[in-house]
Amino acid sequence: MPNNAVSRWSRRDVLASAALMTGLAALPWAATPARGAEPAPEAPSDPWRGLKIGVASYTLRNMPLDAAIQAIRRVDLHFVSIKDAHMPMNSTAEERRAVARQFKDAGITPMSCGNITMKNDEADIRHAMEYARDAGIPTIVCSPDPASMPLLDRLVKEYDLRLAIHNHGPEDKRFPTPESVWDTVKPFDARIGLCVDVGHTARAHADPADAIRRYRSRLHDVHFKDITAKGAAIEVGRGVLDKRAILQALLDIGFTGHVGYEYEKDANDPLPGLAESVGFTRGLMQTMPLK
């Protein structure tokens, strides 16, 4: 993977820095500025600085819906990309609306769904679009047949939905990299765009932060994660990706789509690793300068 995709801040650096700032804020002499001194700026009320950080519910794929919702609440996140484990593709329109209501009633906004594989077949694509439309979800994370682009172009206009085509790394024969998605979609309607998976992007020897900046005009969703030097899934903060650069790129472009933790490790007990990933990222955001 490219050198500039690798983190220059260690997990220890981030945790130590976040702990130091938290500790200093608690000291009596730090609470009151010296006479004549400018008061210290307040910490931002939103730790994510406007980014819609949530969870790709594939992370919680072995949990039933109620438990998955409670897990997202426990890590204090408020957005979700719904996987079919929690809203089956063969569900009815009312069942889809009910799932979306359960998330919303828990303070969690569904922003996308998927990943959904799409054939070059109108009935198959309409089924996926009706699935999202019924649940009131504006974006489908997907892997369509590249030959279906003219059909997708027509149907995204009809349904007014965004498609975020997911790159899946070097093994993916359709879309291994964000560049391969971009080259395929750029002649078509702007609602057909990208879901940049930062881990699979790095495994394909591309820089995730660069891809976020380069393809910003068609970036509709992001899968956020970390990987080892060998490309295996791991808790965010324990791996080699340059998380700071990725987050800074998202902040710099003013990204308003979903940034979902897709924690693929520990499928039968994902909450500890997800919680660690969220905690690390919050600490890292505290170390990043305000602009």
C-alpha positions as CSV (number, residue, x, y, z in Angstrom):
1,M,0.0,0.0,0.0
2,P,1.2,3.6,-0.6
3,N,3.4,5.1,2.2
4,N,1.2,8.1,2.5
5,A,-1.8,5.9,3.4
6,V,0.1,4.7,6.5
7,S,-0.5,6.4,9.8
8,R,2.3,8.6,11.2
9,W,0.6,8.9,14.6
10,S,0.7,5.8,16.8
11,R,-2.2,4.6,18.8
12,R,-0.3,5.4,21.9
13,D,0.3,9.0,20.7
14,V,-3.4,9.6,20.2
15,L,-4.5,8.0,23.4
16,A,-1.9,9.9,25.4
17,S,-2.7,13.2,23.8
18,A,-6.5,12.8,24.4
19,A,-5.9,11.7,28.0
20,L,-3.6,14.7,28.6
21,M,-6.1,17.2,27.3
22,T,-8.9,15.5,29.4
23,G,-6.7,15.6,32.5
24,L,-5.5,19.2,32.0
25,A,-9.1,20.3,31.7
26,A,-9.9,18.8,35.1
27,L,-7.1,20.6,37.0
28,P,-8.2,23.6,39.1
29,W,-5.5,25.9,37.7
30,A,-6.5,25.0,34.2
31,A,-10.2,25.8,34.7
32,T,-9.7,29.5,35.3
33,P,-7.5,31.6,32.9
34,A,-4.9,33.8,34.4
35,R,-5.8,37.5,34.9
36,G,-5.7,39.3,31.6
37,A,-5.2,36.1,29.6
38,E,-7.4,35.1,26.8
39,P,-9.8,32.3,27.8
40,A,-9.0,29.0,26.2
41,P,-11.4,28.1,23.3
42,E,-14.1,25.7,24.3
43,A,-14.0,22.2,22.9
44,P,-16.4,21.7,20.0
45,S,-19.8,20.5,21.2
46,D,-19.8,18.0,18.3
47,P,-16.8,15.7,18.6
48,W,-17.2,14.8,14.9
49,R,-17.1,18.4,13.6
50,G,-20.1,17.9,11.4
51,L,-19.2,14.5,10.0
52,K,-22.0,12.0,10.0
53,I,-20.1,9.2,11.7
54,G,-22.2,6.1,12.2
55,V,-22.1,2.4,11.8
56,A,-22.5,0.1,8.8
57,S,-24.8,-2.5,10.3
58,Y,-22.8,-5.3,8.6
59,T,-20.6,-4.8,11.7
60,L,-23.4,-6.1,13.8
61,R,-24.6,-8.7,11.3
62,N,-24.9,-11.6,13.7
63,M,-27.0,-9.5,16.1
64,P,-30.8,-9.3,15.9
65,L,-32.2,-5.9,15.0
66,D,-33.0,-4.8,18.6
67,A,-29.5,-5.7,19.8
68,A,-27.9,-4.0,16.9
69,I,-29.8,-0.7,17.6
70,Q,-28.8,-0.9,21.3
71,A,-25.1,-1.5,20.3
72,I,-25.1,1.6,18.1
73,R,-26.7,3.6,21.0
74,R,-24.0,2.3,23.4
75,V,-21.2,3.7,21.3
76,D,-23.2,7.0,21.1
77,L,-23.5,7.2,17.3
78,H,-26.6,8.4,15.5
79,F,-26.3,7.3,11.9
80,V,-26.5,3.9,10.2
81,S,-26.1,2.2,6.9
82,I,-28.6,-0.8,7.1
83,K,-27.5,-4.2,5.9
84,D,-30.0,-6.8,4.8
85,A,-29.3,-8.8,8.0
86,H,-31.4,-6.2,9.7
87,M,-33.8,-5.3,6.9
88,P,-34.2,-8.3,4.6
89,M,-34.3,-7.8,0.8
90,N,-37.4,-9.9,0.7
91,S,-39.3,-7.8,3.2
92,T,-42.5,-6.0,2.5
93,A,-42.7,-2.2,2.1
94,E,-44.3,-2.0,5.6
95,E,-41.7,-4.1,7.2
96,R,-39.0,-1.8,5.7
97,R,-40.7,1.2,7.0
98,A,-41.0,-0.4,10.4
99,V,-37.2,-1.1,10.5
100,A,-36.4,2.5,9.6
101,R,-38.8,3.7,12.3
102,Q,-37.1,1.5,14.9
103,F,-33.8,3.2,14.1
104,K,-35.3,6.7,14.1
105,D,-37.1,6.1,17.4
106,A,-33.7,5.2,18.9
107,G,-32.2,8.5,17.6
108,I,-30.4,6.8,14.7
109,T,-30.9,8.1,11.2
110,P,-30.7,5.6,8.3
111,M,-28.5,7.3,5.7
112,S,-27.8,4.4,3.3
113,C,-28.3,0.6,2.9
114,G,-26.3,-2.2,1.5
115,N,-23.9,-3.4,0.1
116,I,-26.3,-4.7,-2.5
117,T,-25.2,-6.7,-5.6
118,M,-27.1,-5.7,-8.7
119,K,-27.5,-7.6,-11.9
120,N,-27.8,-6.0,-15.4
121,D,-31.5,-6.6,-15.1
122,E,-34.2,-3.9,-14.7
123,A,-36.4,-6.0,-12.4
124,D,-33.4,-6.7,-10.1
125,I,-32.4,-3.1,-10.0
126,R,-35.9,-1.8,-9.4
127,H,-36.3,-4.3,-6.5
128,A,-33.2,-2.7,-4.9
129,M,-34.4,0.8,-5.5
130,E,-37.9,0.1,-4.1
131,Y,-36.2,-1.5,-1.1
132,A,-34.4,1.8,-0.3
133,R,-37.3,4.0,-1.3
134,D,-39.8,2.1,0.9
135,A,-37.5,2.7,3.9
136,G,-36.9,6.4,3.1
137,I,-33.2,5.8,2.5
138,P,-31.5,8.2,0.0
139,T,-28.4,6.2,-0.9
140,I,-27.7,2.6,-1.9
141,V,-24.2,1.2,-1.3
142,C,-23.9,-1.3,-4.1
143,S,-21.9,-3.4,-6.5
144,P,-23.7,-3.3,-9.9
145,D,-22.8,-5.0,-13.1
146,P,-20.7,-2.5,-15.0
147,A,-22.7,-3.2,-18.1
148,S,-25.8,-1.9,-16.3
149,M,-24.7,1.8,-16.3
150,P,-27.2,3.0,-18.9
151,L,-30.0,1.3,-17.1
152,L,-28.9,2.7,-13.7
153,D,-28.6,6.2,-15.3
154,R,-32.3,6.0,-16.2
155,L,-33.5,4.5,-13.0
156,V,-31.7,6.9,-10.6
157,K,-33.5,9.7,-12.3
158,E,-36.8,8.0,-12.0
159,Y,-36.4,7.1,-8.3
160,D,-34.1,10.1,-7.4
161,L,-31.8,7.9,-5.4
162,R,-28.0,7.9,-5.1
163,L,-25.9,4.9,-5.8
164,A,-22.6,4.6,-3.9
165,I,-20.6,1.9,-5.8
166,H,-18.4,0.1,-3.3
167,N,-14.8,-0.8,-4.2
168,H,-13.8,-4.1,-2.8
169,G,-10.0,-4.4,-3.2
170,P,-7.8,-6.4,-5.5
171,E,-10.0,-9.5,-5.5
172,D,-13.0,-7.5,-6.8
173,K,-13.4,-8.2,-10.6
174,R,-15.9,-5.3,-10.9
175,F,-14.6,-2.4,-8.9
176,P,-11.2,-3.0,-7.1
177,T,-10.4,0.7,-6.5
178,P,-12.2,4.1,-6.3
179,E,-10.5,5.0,-9.6
180,S,-12.2,2.0,-11.3
181,V,-15.6,3.2,-10.1
182,W,-14.9,6.8,-11.2
183,D,-13.8,5.7,-14.7
184,T,-17.1,3.7,-15.1
185,V,-19.6,6.3,-13.7
186,K,-18.2,9.6,-14.9
187,P,-20.2,9.7,-18.2
188,F,-23.5,9.1,-16.3
189,D,-25.8,11.0,-13.9
190,A,-24.0,12.4,-10.8
191,R,-26.3,10.4,-8.5
192,I,-24.2,7.3,-9.5
193,G,-21.1,7.7,-7.4
194,L,-18.7,6.1,-5.0
195,C,-18.6,4.4,-1.6
196,V,-14.9,4.6,-0.7
197,D,-14.0,1.7,1.5
198,V,-10.7,3.0,3.0
199,G,-9.4,-0.5,3.9
200,H,-10.0,-2.1,0.5
201,T,-8.7,1.1,-1.2
202,A,-5.4,0.7,0.7
203,R,-5.2,-3.0,0.0
204,A,-5.4,-2.2,-3.7
205,H,-2.4,0.1,-3.3
206,A,-4.3,3.4,-3.5
207,D,-4.4,6.2,-1.0
208,P,-7.8,6.6,0.7
209,A,-7.4,10.2,1.6
210,D,-6.3,11.1,-2.0
211,A,-9.3,9.2,-3.3
212,I,-11.7,11.1,-1.0
213,R,-10.3,14.4,-2.3
214,R,-10.0,13.3,-6.0
215,Y,-13.5,11.9,-6.3
216,R,-15.3,14.3,-3.9
217,S,-17.9,15.3,-6.5
218,R,-19.3,11.8,-6.7
219,L,-18.5,10.6,-3.1
220,H,-21.8,9.4,-1.6
221,D,-20.7,7.1,1.3
222,V,-17.6,6.0,3.1
223,H,-16.7,2.8,4.9
224,F,-14.3,3.6,7.7
225,K,-12.0,1.0,9.3
226,D,-8.4,0.0,9.9
227,I,-6.3,-2.9,8.6
228,T,-3.0,-4.6,9.5
229,A,0.1,-4.5,7.3
230,K,-1.1,-7.7,5.8
231,G,-4.6,-6.3,5.1
232,A,-6.6,-8.0,7.8
233,A,-9.4,-6.2,9.6
234,I,-8.4,-4.8,13.0
235,E,-9.7,-2.2,15.6
236,V,-9.3,1.4,14.4
237,G,-6.1,2.6,15.9
238,R,-4.3,-0.7,16.0
239,G,-3.6,-0.8,12.2
240,V,-1.5,1.0,9.6
241,L,-4.0,3.3,7.8
242,D,-3.4,7.0,8.2
243,K,-6.7,7.8,9.9
244,R,-5.8,11.4,10.5
245,A,-5.3,12.0,6.8
246,I,-8.6,10.3,6.0
247,L,-10.5,12.3,8.5
248,Q,-8.8,15.5,7.5
249,A,-9.8,14.9,3.9
250,L,-13.4,14.3,4.8
251,L,-13.4,17.6,6.9
252,D,-11.7,19.5,4.1
253,I,-14.2,18.6,1.5
254,G,-17.1,19.2,3.9
255,F,-18.4,15.6,3.4
256,T,-22.1,15.3,4.3
257,G,-22.7,11.6,3.5
258,H,-22.5,8.7,5.9
259,V,-19.1,7.7,7.3
260,G,-19.8,4.2,8.7
261,Y,-17.6,2.1,10.9
262,E,-17.4,-1.3,9.1
263,Y,-15.7,-3.4,11.7
264,E,-15.4,-6.8,10.1
265,K,-13.5,-8.5,12.9
266,D,-15.1,-10.5,15.8
267,A,-18.4,-11.0,14.0
268,N,-19.9,-12.8,17.1
269,D,-18.8,-10.2,19.6
270,P,-18.2,-6.9,17.7
271,L,-19.2,-4.4,20.3
272,P,-15.8,-4.2,22.3
273,G,-13.8,-3.7,19.1
274,L,-16.4,-1.2,17.7
275,A,-16.3,0.8,21.0
276,E,-12.5,0.8,20.9
277,S,-12.6,2.1,17.3
278,V,-15.0,4.9,18.2
279,G,-13.0,5.9,21.3
280,F,-9.8,6.0,19.3
281,T,-11.3,8.1,16.6
282,R,-12.8,10.6,19.0
283,G,-9.4,11.0,20.7
284,L,-7.8,11.5,17.3
285,M,-10.3,14.2,16.4
286,Q,-9.4,16.0,19.6
287,T,-5.8,16.2,18.5
288,M,-6.6,17.7,15.1
289,P,-6.4,21.5,14.8
290,L,-9.6,23.4,14.4
291,K,-9.8,25.4,11.2
